[in-house]
Amino acid sequence: MPSALAFIFLFLNISLLNGQSPPGKPEIHKCRSPDKETFTCWWNPGTDGGLPTNYSLTYSKEGEKTTHECPDYKTSGPNSCFFSKQYTSIWKIYIITVNATNQMGSSASDPLYVDVTYIVEPEPPRNLTLEVKQLKDKKMYLWIKWSPPTITDVKTGWFTMEYEIRLKSEEADEWETHFTGQQTHFKVFDLYPGQKYFVQTRCKPDHGYWSRWGQENSIEIPNDFTLKNTTVWIIVAILSAVICLIMVWAVALKGYSMMTCIFPPVPGPKIKGFDTHLLESRYFNSLPLSPHETKVLLDCSLPKPLWEDFPLSPYSI
């Protein structure tokens, strides 16, 4: 027995002289769930002690005595453990530990307590579209629209998602960020014509973390923006057709000239109670009129040839 202890002691001394040692303490870096149905944990390994080191993740659920090992070390890449739907439970606390082992010994990370509901970090929003629009007062604005992440169930209320957008012009150094709440569209005013703008979006569930910023999209604001309103052109076409029809109708009128339609003839004056046939019968001299009244009637009612040939009595003028 003493010889065995001495051998082990000698072996350790030789290993230490060669730079070999037990592995360093690993550290659990992060656990993340994209949809409350699966999740992944990643860890940072410690020093390997100059020897091949094996890592394993073990976990247990609060209230249970059974300890389980990671079900999938491959899906999420090196130094990770993936929990599929089969191994994921919400409203349960997971107690997770990472162990490191080599020929010189072993070490373990501090335990991490995980509730899947509170480690949700969704994928970024998708289908980001940008469009320059114009209000009735000719003021321009940028219309930004997007869709929730594909694997996130927002319609059934399983998730309540909030969004942020950020944008900057080509000449700016810093991003301008806007919180949009639960709406999936946003208007940006006060744009500089002729400049190019870059836009990104991200989202966060009611419990959890912000997603990473999504794919960048860009648009250039025109210098002279004219709204192409189809309705306006339709109205112009209808009015033009109506004007053409009116002109054709006016030209086609039979028996009337354009001047007659615009400037109709003015009828001659008529005196109520005055019988023009009396003048024609040459009994004008027998009318009991004053000289002034006779002259007025002649000027207004008789054509010139008629009174030039009419014999007047000496007292009538």
C-alpha positions in Angstrom: 0.0 0.0 0.0 2.7 2.6 0.8 4.4 1.7 -2.5 1.2 2.3 -4.4 0.8 5.7 -2.8 4.4 6.5 -3.5 3.9 5.5 -7.2 0.9 7.8 -7.5 2.7 10.6 -5.9 5.7 10.1 -8.2 3.4 10.0 -11.2 1.8 13.3 -10.2 5.1 15.0 -9.7 6.3 13.9 -13.1 3.0 15.1 -14.7 3.3 18.4 -13.1 6.9 18.8 -14.2 5.6 18.1 -17.8 2.9 20.8 -17.5 0.0 18.4 -17.1 -2.8 19.1 -14.6 -6.5 18.6 -14.0 -8.8 20.5 -16.3 -9.8 24.0 -15.5 -13.3 24.9 -14.4 -15.8 25.2 -17.3 -18.4 28.0 -17.4 -21.9 27.8 -18.8 -22.1 30.7 -21.2 -25.7 30.9 -22.3 -29.0 29.0 -22.6 -31.5 30.0 -25.3 -34.9 29.0 -26.6 -36.2 30.3 -29.9 -39.8 29.2 -29.4 -40.4 27.8 -25.9 -40.4 24.3 -27.4 -36.7 23.6 -27.7 -33.6 25.1 -26.2 -29.8 25.0 -26.3 -27.0 25.6 -23.7 -23.4 26.6 -24.6 -20.4 26.5 -22.3 -16.8 27.8 -22.4 -14.3 25.1 -21.6 -11.5 25.8 -19.0 -7.9 24.8 -19.5 -7.3 21.2 -20.6 -4.3 20.7 -18.3 -2.2 19.7 -21.3 -4.2 16.5 -21.6 -7.2 15.3 -23.7 -10.3 16.5 -21.8 -13.8 15.3 -22.1 -16.8 17.5 -21.4 -20.3 16.4 -20.4 -23.5 18.3 -19.5 -25.8 16.9 -16.8 -29.1 18.2 -15.6 -32.0 17.5 -13.3 -35.4 19.1 -12.9 -36.4 20.8 -9.7 -38.2 18.4 -7.4 -36.7 15.3 -9.1 -33.7 13.3 -7.9 -32.8 11.7 -11.2 -29.8 13.2 -13.0 -29.8 13.1 -16.9 -27.0 13.6 -19.4 -27.3 15.9 -22.4 -29.5 14.3 -25.1 -27.7 15.9 -28.2 -24.2 17.2 -28.4 -24.1 17.7 -32.2 -27.1 19.7 -33.4 -26.0 23.1 -32.0 -22.3 22.7 -32.6 -19.2 22.2 -30.4 -19.4 22.8 -26.6 -23.2 22.8 -26.7 -26.2 20.7 -25.7 -29.5 20.7 -27.6 -32.8 19.9 -26.0 -35.5 18.8 -28.5 -39.3 19.0 -27.8 -39.1 15.6 -26.1 -36.8 16.9 -23.5 -38.2 20.4 -23.1 -40.7 21.3 -20.4 -42.0 24.8 -19.6 -42.7 26.0 -16.0 -40.0 23.6 -14.9 -36.6 24.6 -13.4 -33.6 22.9 -15.0 -30.5 22.6 -12.9 -27.6 22.3 -15.4 -23.9 21.5 -14.8 -21.0 21.0 -17.1 -18.2 18.6 -16.1 -14.6 18.4 -17.5 -12.5 15.3 -17.0 -8.9 14.2 -18.0 -6.3 11.8 -16.7 -5.3 14.2 -14.0 -8.7 14.7 -12.5 -12.0 16.6 -13.1 -13.8 19.8 -12.4 -17.4 21.1 -12.7 -19.0 24.4 -13.5 -21.3 26.3 -11.2 -24.9 25.1 -11.6 -27.2 27.2 -13.7 -30.9 27.3 -13.0 -33.0 27.6 -16.2 -36.7 28.3 -16.8 -37.4 27.8 -20.5 -40.1 30.5 -20.4 -37.5 33.2 -19.5 -34.7 32.3 -21.9 -36.6 32.8 -25.1 -34.6 34.7 -27.8 -36.4 34.5 -31.1 -35.1 34.7 -34.6 -35.1 38.2 -36.2 -38.2 39.4 -38.1 -38.5 38.5 -41.8 -39.8 40.0 -45.1 -38.5 43.5 -44.4 -39.9 45.8 -47.1 -39.3 49.5 -47.6 -41.3 52.0 -49.7 -41.4 55.7 -50.1 -44.9 57.1 -50.0 -46.6 60.6 -50.0 -49.4 62.1 -47.9 -52.1 64.3 -49.4 -50.1 67.4 -48.5 -47.2 66.1 -50.6 -45.1 65.3 -47.6 -42.9 62.2 -48.1 -42.4 59.4 -45.6 -40.7 56.0 -45.5 -43.1 53.0 -45.0 -41.4 50.1 -43.2 -43.1 46.7 -42.9 -42.0 43.2 -41.7 -43.3 39.8 -40.6 -42.8 37.9 -37.3 -40.2 35.1 -37.2 -41.3 32.0 -39.0 -41.1 29.6 -36.1 -42.8 32.0 -33.6 -46.5 31.3 -33.0 -47.9 34.9 -32.7 -51.4 34.4 -34.0 -52.6 32.0 -31.3 -51.3 34.2 -28.5 -48.6 31.8 -27.5 -46.2 34.7 -28.0 -46.6 38.4 -27.5 -43.9 40.0 -29.6 -42.5 43.5 -29.5 -40.4 45.1 -32.2 -37.7 47.7 -32.7 -36.4 49.2 -35.9 -33.2 51.1 -36.5 -32.2 53.2 -39.5 -29.4 55.5 -40.6 -28.5 57.4 -43.7 -25.5 56.6 -45.8 -23.6 59.6 -44.3 -24.6 59.0 -40.7 -22.3 57.3 -38.1 -24.9 56.2 -35.6 -28.2 54.3 -35.9 -31.6 55.9 -35.0 -33.7 53.4 -33.1 -37.5 53.4 -32.8 -39.6 51.1 -30.5 -42.8 50.1 -32.4 -44.6 48.0 -29.8 -46.6 45.0 -31.3 -47.3 46.6 -34.7 -45.4 45.2 -37.7 -45.1 48.5 -39.6 -43.8 52.0 -39.0 -43.6 55.4 -40.7 -40.5 57.5 -40.7 -40.7 61.2 -41.6 -38.1 64.0 -41.9 -36.1 62.2 -44.6 -33.3 63.8 -46.6 -34.0 63.6 -50.4 -31.3 62.0 -52.5 -29.8 60.0 -49.6 -29.7 56.2 -49.1 -31.1 54.8 -45.9 -30.3 51.4 -44.2 -32.9 49.7 -42.0 -32.9 46.7 -39.7 -35.4 45.1 -37.3 -35.4 42.9 -34.2 -38.0 41.5 -31.8 -38.5 40.4 -28.2 -41.2 38.2 -26.5 -43.0 39.3 -23.4 -40.6 37.1 -21.4 -37.1 36.8 -22.8 -34.4 38.6 -24.7 -34.1 40.7 -27.9 -33.3 38.8 -31.0 -30.2 39.8 -33.0 -30.7 42.5 -35.6 -32.1 41.1 -38.9 -30.8 41.4 -42.4 -30.1 44.9 -43.5 -32.3 46.5 -46.2 -31.8 49.8 -48.0 -33.7 52.4 -50.1 -32.8 55.7 -51.8 -35.1 58.7 -51.2 -35.8 60.4 -54.6 -35.1 64.1 -55.0 -38.3 64.8 -56.9 -41.0 62.4 -55.7 -44.3 62.4 -57.7 -47.1 60.3 -56.5 -48.6 58.1 -59.3 -52.2 58.3 -58.5 -54.3 56.3 -61.0 -57.5 57.9 -59.8 -56.3 61.4 -60.9 -55.6 60.2 -64.4 -59.0 58.5 -64.7 -60.8 61.7 -63.7 -58.7 63.8 -66.2 -59.6 61.3 -69.0 -63.4 61.4 -68.1 -63.4 65.3 -68.1 -61.6 65.4 -71.4 -64.1 63.0 -73.0 -67.0 65.1 -71.7 -65.5 68.3 -73.2 -65.0 66.6 -76.5 -68.7 65.4 -76.6 -69.9 68.9 -75.8 -67.9 70.4 -78.6 -69.2 67.8 -81.1 -72.8 68.5 -80.0 -72.3 72.2 -80.4 -70.9 71.8 -83.9 -73.7 69.4 -85.0 -76.5 71.7 -84.0 -78.7 72.3 -87.1 -79.8 75.8 -88.1 -77.8 77.6 -85.5 -74.3 79.0 -85.6 -71.9 79.2 -82.8 -72.4 83.0 -82.6 -76.2 82.6 -82.4 -75.8 80.2 -79.5 -73.4 82.5 -77.7 -74.9 85.9 -78.6 -78.7 85.5 -79.3 -80.5 88.5 -81.1 -82.0 91.1 -78.9 -85.7 91.7 -79.6 -87.0 95.2 -80.5 -88.9 97.3 -77.9 -92.6 96.8 -77.6 -95.1 99.3 -76.0 -98.0 97.6 -74.2 -101.3 98.8 -75.6 -99.8 100.3 -78.8 -101.3 99.1 -82.1 -98.8 99.1 -84.9 -101.6 98.5 -87.4 -103.0 101.9 -86.6 -99.8 103.4 -88.1 -100.0 101.3 -91.2 -103.6 102.5 -91.8 -102.4 106.1 -91.7 -104.8 107.3 -88.9 -101.8 108.4 -86.9 -102.8 112.1 -87.2 -106.0 111.4 -85.4 -104.3 110.3 -82.2 -104.6 112.8 -79.3 -100.8 112.9 -78.5 -98.5 115.7 -77.6 -95.6 116.6 -80.0 -93.1 115.0 -77.6 -95.1 111.7 -77.3 -95.5 111.6 -81.1 -91.7 111.9 -81.6 -90.9 109.2 -79.0 -93.4 106.7 -80.7 -91.9 107.4 -84.1 -88.3 106.8 -82.9 -89.1 103.6 -81.0 -91.8 101.9 -83.1 -91.6 102.8 -86.7 -88.9 101.9 -89.2 -87.3 104.9 -90.9 -88.8 104.4 -94.3 -92.3 104.4 -92.7 -92.2 107.8 -91.0 -90.2 109.5 -93.8 -93.2 108.9 -96.1 -95.8 109.6 -93.5 -97.6 113.1 -93.8 -97.7 114.8 -90.5 -99.9 117.7 -89.5 -98.2 121.0 -88.7 -99.1 120.8 -85.0 -97.7 117.3 -84.4 -94.1 118.3 -84.4 
